[in-house]
């Protein structure tokens, strides 16, 4: 998932560069300028959304992995304790 989010973020960030590279003069019509501004604003919003999604996804994965590891450590610790008690009873 992280690779997908990273690739999407990279492509979205490149949109702004493509707009900057566009070498055509702006049309003086206010409607054209407003459309350009809306496109730039949309690019910023999408980029921020992807960044937020990536951060939330990574936090979720970290939490799930940490919880899973904690359960496994507890199970291992319990198994060691049971084995220790068992061998103590034998001796």
PyMOL commands that set and color helices and strands:
alter all, ss='L'
color gray80, all
select helices_A, chain A and resi 2-21+30-90
alter helices_A, ss='H'
color red, helices_A
deselect
rebuild
show_as cartoon
